[in-house]
Amino acid sequence: MTDRLKRWHLALLVGSALALALAAVAAADREIVAPDRGRHLLLDMVRLPDGRFEVLHTTVVHSGLPKRRGLGRAHPWRFALIAGGRVLHEDGLQDPAVIRGEFHHPDDPGRIQAFHLRRQGPVRFSIRVPLIHREARLEFHALRPGMERVHPFTAEAYQTIGRASLTPLGED
């Protein structure tokens, strides 16, 4: 075998080995990070008065995530499920501290008068996320002040208001 052929053969072997190793790492990462399409998590959350978020209880639901409702609607909050440096799921939600009430308008029959009340103290709420089998974090974002009337919302319209950790669940 000539030296040139030996170098070419060695380069081919090294390149093939490297490609196989990269493919194995990518497949392992997909296997670990990929959400379980047949199940999801219902997370009972709390936002504490100091602004921290905590997961109080986790329930594995044996069905896929429900279809999203109100995709075109503006949400004052957004959350993202992040694992392995990637956003696996994101969705919007209303500020759980705000309660909307409606009554008959006293001066205009047939019209509804609405009000918003902000709850104080710890606020509990629930979210649904895909089931994954590795550590992940949740990031919560709220519209920046003054951005409520800007549409469509962009990433710059939101600011991070907190994070919570998710630990891997054992198999059922």
Contacts in CASP RR format, 6 or more apart in sequence:
PFRMAT RR
TARGET T0000
AUTHOR 0000-0000-0000
METHOD contacts of the structure
MODEL  1
MTDRLKRWHLALLVGSALALALAAVAAADREIVAPDRGRHLLLDMVRLPD
GRFEVLHTTVVHSGLPKRRGLGRAHPWRFALIAGGRVLHEDGLQDPAVIR
GEFHHPDDPGRIQAFHLRRQGPVRFSIRVPLIHREARLEFHALRPGMERV
HPFTAEAYQTIGRASLTPLGED
1 9 0 8 1.000
29 84 0 8 1.000
32 132 0 8 1.000
32 133 0 8 1.000
32 134 0 8 1.000
33 83 0 8 1.000
33 84 0 8 1.000
33 86 0 8 1.000
33 88 0 8 1.000
33 132 0 8 1.000
33 134 0 8 1.000
34 132 0 8 1.000
35 88 0 8 1.000
35 89 0 8 1.000
35 130 0 8 1.000
35 131 0 8 1.000
35 132 0 8 1.000
36 130 0 8 1.000
36 131 0 8 1.000
36 132 0 8 1.000
36 133 0 8 1.000
37 64 0 8 1.000
37 130 0 8 1.000
38 62 0 8 1.000
38 63 0 8 1.000
38 64 0 8 1.000
38 131 0 8 1.000
39 60 0 8 1.000
39 61 0 8 1.000
39 62 0 8 1.000
39 63 0 8 1.000
39 64 0 8 1.000
39 131 0 8 1.000
40 60 0 8 1.000
40 61 0 8 1.000
40 63 0 8 1.000
40 64 0 8 1.000
40 65 0 8 1.000
40 128 0 8 1.000
40 129 0 8 1.000
40 130 0 8 1.000
40 131 0 8 1.000
41 58 0 8 1.000
41 59 0 8 1.000
41 60 0 8 1.000
41 61 0 8 1.000
41 128 0 8 1.000
41 129 0 8 1.000
41 130 0 8 1.000
41 131 0 8 1.000
41 166 0 8 1.000
41 169 0 8 1.000
42 58 0 8 1.000
42 59 0 8 1.000
42 61 0 8 1.000
42 126 0 8 1.000
42 127 0 8 1.000
42 128 0 8 1.000
43 55 0 8 1.000
43 57 0 8 1.000
43 58 0 8 1.000
43 59 0 8 1.000
43 126 0 8 1.000
43 127 0 8 1.000
43 128 0 8 1.000
43 129 0 8 1.000
43 138 0 8 1.000
43 166 0 8 1.000
44 55 0 8 1.000
44 56 0 8 1.000
44 57 0 8 1.000
44 58 0 8 1.000
44 59 0 8 1.000
44 124 0 8 1.000
44 126 0 8 1.000
45 53 0 8 1.000
45 54 0 8 1.000
45 55 0 8 1.000
45 56 0 8 1.000
45 124 0 8 1.000
45 125 0 8 1.000
45 126 0 8 1.000
45 127 0 8 1.000
45 164 0 8 1.000
46 53 0 8 1.000
46 54 0 8 1.000
46 56 0 8 1.000
46 122 0 8 1.000
46 123 0 8 1.000
46 124 0 8 1.000
46 125 0 8 1.000
47 53 0 8 1.000
47 96 0 8 1.000
47 97 0 8 1.000
47 122 0 8 1.000
47 123 0 8 1.000
47 125 0 8 1.000
48 54 0 8 1.000
48 121 0 8 1.000
48 122 0 8 1.000
49 120 0 8 1.000
49 121 0 8 1.000
49 122 0 8 1.000
51 161 0 8 1.000
51 162 0 8 1.000
52 162 0 8 1.000
53 138 0 8 1.000
53 140 0 8 1.000
53 162 0 8 1.000
53 163 0 8 1.000
53 164 0 8 1.000
54 164 0 8 1.000
55 138 0 8 1.000
55 164 0 8 1.000
55 165 0 8 1.000
55 166 0 8 1.000
56 124 0 8 1.000
58 166 0 8 1.000
58 169 0 8 1.000
60 131 0 8 1.000
60 169 0 8 1.000
60 172 0 8 1.000
61 128 0 8 1.000
65 89 0 8 1.000
65 128 0 8 1.000
65 129 0 8 1.000
65 130 0 8 1.000
66 128 0 8 1.000
68 91 0 8 1.000
74 148 0 8 1.000
74 151 0 8 1.000
74 153 0 8 1.000
75 92 0 8 1.000
75 93 0 8 1.000
75 94 0 8 1.000
76 94 0 8 1.000
76 95 0 8 1.000
76 142 0 8 1.000
76 143 0 8 1.000
76 148 0 8 1.000
77 92 0 8 1.000
77 93 0 8 1.000
77 94 0 8 1.000
77 95 0 8 1.000
77 96 0 8 1.000
77 140 0 8 1.000
77 141 0 8 1.000
77 142 0 8 1.000
77 143 0 8 1.000
77 161 0 8 1.000
78 90 0 8 1.000
78 91 0 8 1.000
78 92 0 8 1.000
78 93 0 8 1.000
78 140 0 8 1.000
78 141 0 8 1.000
78 142 0 8 1.000
78 158 0 8 1.000
79 90 0 8 1.000
79 91 0 8 1.000
79 92 0 8 1.000
79 93 0 8 1.000
79 127 0 8 1.000
79 138 0 8 1.000
79 139 0 8 1.000
79 140 0 8 1.000
79 141 0 8 1.000
80 87 0 8 1.000
80 89 0 8 1.000
80 90 0 8 1.000
80 138 0 8 1.000
80 139 0 8 1.000
80 141 0 8 1.000
81 87 0 8 1.000
81 88 0 8 1.000
81 89 0 8 1.000
81 90 0 8 1.000
81 129 0 8 1.000
81 130 0 8 1.000
81 132 0 8 1.000
81 136 0 8 1.000
81 137 0 8 1.000
81 138 0 8 1.000
81 166 0 8 1.000
82 88 0 8 1.000
82 136 0 8 1.000
82 137 0 8 1.000
82 138 0 8 1.000
82 139 0 8 1.000
83 132 0 8 1.000
83 134 0 8 1.000
83 135 0 8 1.000
83 136 0 8 1.000
83 137 0 8 1.000
84 134 0 8 1.000
84 136 0 8 1.000
88 130 0 8 1.000
88 132 0 8 1.000
88 136 0 8 1.000
89 129 0 8 1.000
89 130 0 8 1.000
91 127 0 8 1.000
93 125 0 8 1.000
93 127 0 8 1.000
95 142 0 8 1.000
96 123 0 8 1.000
96 124 0 8 1.000
96 125 0 8 1.000
97 118 0 8 1.000
97 119 0 8 1.000
97 123 0 8 1.000
98 116 0 8 1.000
98 117 0 8 1.000
98 118 0 8 1.000
98 119 0 8 1.000
99 116 0 8 1.000
99 117 0 8 1.000
99 118 0 8 1.000
99 119 0 8 1.000
100 114 0 8 1.000
100 115 0 8 1.000
100 116 0 8 1.000
101 114 0 8 1.000
101 115 0 8 1.000
101 116 0 8 1.000
101 117 0 8 1.000
102 112 0 8 1.000
102 113 0 8 1.000
102 114 0 8 1.000
102 115 0 8 1.000
103 112 0 8 1.000
103 113 0 8 1.000
103 115 0 8 1.000
104 110 0 8 1.000
104 111 0 8 1.000
104 112 0 8 1.000
104 113 0 8 1.000
105 111 0 8 1.000
105 112 0 8 1.000
105 113 0 8 1.000
106 113 0 8 1.000
127 138 0 8 1.000
129 138 0 8 1.000
129 166 0 8 1.000
131 169 0 8 1.000
132 168 0 8 1.000
133 168 0 8 1.000
133 169 0 8 1.000
133 170 0 8 1.000
134 168 0 8 1.000
135 165 0 8 1.000
135 166 0 8 1.000
135 167 0 8 1.000
135 168 0 8 1.000
136 165 0 8 1.000
136 166 0 8 1.000
137 163 0 8 1.000
137 164 0 8 1.000
137 165 0 8 1.000
137 166 0 8 1.000
138 163 0 8 1.000
138 164 0 8 1.000
138 165 0 8 1.000
138 166 0 8 1.000
139 160 0 8 1.000
139 162 0 8 1.000
139 163 0 8 1.000
140 160 0 8 1.000
140 161 0 8 1.000
140 162 0 8 1.000
140 163 0 8 1.000
140 164 0 8 1.000
141 158 0 8 1.000
141 159 0 8 1.000
141 160 0 8 1.000
141 161 0 8 1.000
142 158 0 8 1.000
142 159 0 8 1.000
142 161 0 8 1.000
143 153 0 8 1.000
143 157 0 8 1.000
143 158 0 8 1.000
143 159 0 8 1.000
144 157 0 8 1.000
144 158 0 8 1.000
144 159 0 8 1.000
147 153 0 8 1.000
147 157 0 8 1.000
147 158 0 8 1.000
150 157 0 8 1.000
END
